[in-house]
Amino acid sequence: MSDNVNNPTHYKDGGIETIDFIEAKQLNYNLGNVVKYISRAGKKGDRIEDLKKAQWYLAREISKDPRMKFNSWYEIDGKEFK
């Protein structure tokens, strides 16, 4: 019986649990979510939805960079990141 709270199978592919990788690399919230959604893409639900979520968090992380302050560079489903 799988334990979807403590050890979800969709995060354990490749012999390492996704959260262990995220913590080992000391990724922040946005980048951790990018890794999470990419690593589970298509294993828990809709693959494209997971990839769009990863894309959203990555765009959000990039938009925090001061070099992006005045440059509109990316849009996801109608939301523009600057």
Contacts in CASP RR format, 6 or more apart in sequence:
PFRMAT RR
TARGET T0000
AUTHOR 0000-0000-0000
METHOD contacts of the structure
MODEL  1
MSDNVNNPTHYKDGGIETIDFIEAKQLNYNLGNVVKYISRAGKKGDRIED
LKKAQWYLAREISKDPRMKFNSWYEIDGKEFK
2 8 0 8 1.000
2 9 0 8 1.000
7 17 0 8 1.000
8 44 0 8 1.000
9 43 0 8 1.000
10 40 0 8 1.000
10 43 0 8 1.000
10 44 0 8 1.000
11 17 0 8 1.000
11 18 0 8 1.000
11 19 0 8 1.000
11 36 0 8 1.000
11 39 0 8 1.000
11 40 0 8 1.000
12 18 0 8 1.000
13 39 0 8 1.000
13 43 0 8 1.000
18 35 0 8 1.000
18 36 0 8 1.000
18 39 0 8 1.000
18 40 0 8 1.000
19 36 0 8 1.000
21 35 0 8 1.000
21 39 0 8 1.000
22 31 0 8 1.000
22 32 0 8 1.000
22 35 0 8 1.000
22 36 0 8 1.000
27 35 0 8 1.000
28 61 0 8 1.000
30 57 0 8 1.000
30 58 0 8 1.000
30 60 0 8 1.000
30 61 0 8 1.000
30 64 0 8 1.000
31 57 0 8 1.000
31 58 0 8 1.000
31 61 0 8 1.000
32 57 0 8 1.000
33 53 0 8 1.000
33 54 0 8 1.000
33 57 0 8 1.000
34 54 0 8 1.000
34 57 0 8 1.000
34 58 0 8 1.000
34 61 0 8 1.000
36 54 0 8 1.000
37 50 0 8 1.000
37 51 0 8 1.000
37 53 0 8 1.000
37 54 0 8 1.000
37 57 0 8 1.000
38 50 0 8 1.000
38 51 0 8 1.000
38 54 0 8 1.000
40 50 0 8 1.000
41 47 0 8 1.000
41 50 0 8 1.000
41 51 0 8 1.000
41 54 0 8 1.000
42 50 0 8 1.000
44 50 0 8 1.000
52 76 0 8 1.000
52 77 0 8 1.000
55 76 0 8 1.000
56 76 0 8 1.000
59 74 0 8 1.000
59 76 0 8 1.000
59 81 0 8 1.000
60 81 0 8 1.000
62 68 0 8 1.000
62 73 0 8 1.000
62 74 0 8 1.000
62 81 0 8 1.000
63 74 0 8 1.000
63 81 0 8 1.000
63 82 0 8 1.000
68 81 0 8 1.000
68 82 0 8 1.000
69 82 0 8 1.000
70 82 0 8 1.000
71 82 0 8 1.000
72 80 0 8 1.000
72 81 0 8 1.000
72 82 0 8 1.000
73 81 0 8 1.000
73 82 0 8 1.000
74 80 0 8 1.000
74 81 0 8 1.000
75 81 0 8 1.000
END
